Amino acid sequence: MKSFRKRHFLFLSYFLFFLFAVFTVFVVNGVFLQLDRYVNNYIPYFSTDIFYFISLVIANLFLPLFVIIILLFVYFLIQKRRRDIFLLLASFSGLIASELIFKPIFRVPCPQTYYKSIVDTSAVIIHQFALKETCYPSGHVTSYVVFFGCLAYLAYRYIKKTWLRYTIFIVSGSILILVGPSRLYLHYHWLSDVIAAYILGFGLLSMIVYLFSKKTKHILK
């Protein structure tokens, strides 16, 4: 963090939170509605089996994420690394912010293709709940940005082996890049949902890095 001082992450988080607020005002007032519909209608022209497969894989990473979280939690607990346990808990902030705070507040409807897919593929018992689902901002994008960003940050702090550190960087970065397009490709979100989620996610991640950054020795050699 030498070249990018700690306080810069604080300023970056403030800027991104402000940008998210401004962007949200535009979304609520329907400024991006035509663009959202255009993108949603244009995506089927890029429909291929490989894109669909990748999108499904990205969409269903929550079980592997849960396993990673449990393993890291046990490791930090054994090592009595309380600070990193709190960081791990902070990595849930993206999921909490999107699903429990902003979606219930703004209640922006999902694309009709999302609701249709729920009706076509899900059990009848969950239709009444799924059809009330709102999509702003994308919970997948926000939570993935924060969690995989925290994972990359932990790798930066603790892993000395260059190849392992950069492997984690590449995997985490690839998921961050692909999760947004995958939500659009599956017609689960509008473009504005995804953009807002990236802004919010990186804002939360910047705040977490600011709060937890300090000089730390590499411990995984």
BELBEL-V903092 format. One line per field, one symbol per residue. ss: DSSP state (H for helix, E for strand, L for the rest). psi: psi as a letter, one per 30 degrees, with the letter a starting at -180 (. if undefined). burial: + if it has 24 or more other C-alpha atoms within 12 Angstrom, else -. A space follows every 50 residues. Layout:
ss: ???
psi: ???
burial: ???
This chain:
ss: LLLLLHHHHHHHHHHHHHHHHHHHHHHHLLLLHHHHHHHHHHHHHHLLHH HHHHHHHHHLLHHHHHHHHHHHHHHHHHLLLHHHHHHHHHLLHHHHHHHH HHHHHHLLELLHHHHHHHHHHLLHHHHHHHLLLELLLLHHHHHHHHHHHH HHHHHHHHELLHHHHHHHHHHHHHHHHHHHHHHHHLLLLLHHHHHHHHHH HHHHHHHHHHHHLLLLLLLEL
psi: gefilefeeeeeeeeeeeeeeeeeeeeeggegeeeeeeeeffeffgjlee eeeeeeeefhgeeeeeeeeeeeeeeeeefhieefeeeeefffeeeeeeef deefefhkllkffeeeeeefflkeffefeeffklgklkeeeeeeeeefee eeeeeeefkekeeeefeeeeeeeeeeefeeeeeeefgflleeeeeeeeee efeeeeeeeeefklkkkkfj.
burial: --------++-++--++--+--++--++-------+--++--+------- ---++--++-----+---+--++----------++-+++++++++++++- -++--+-++++++++--+-----------++-++++++++++++++++++ +++++++++-----+--++--+--++++++++++++++++++++++++++ ++++++++++-++--------
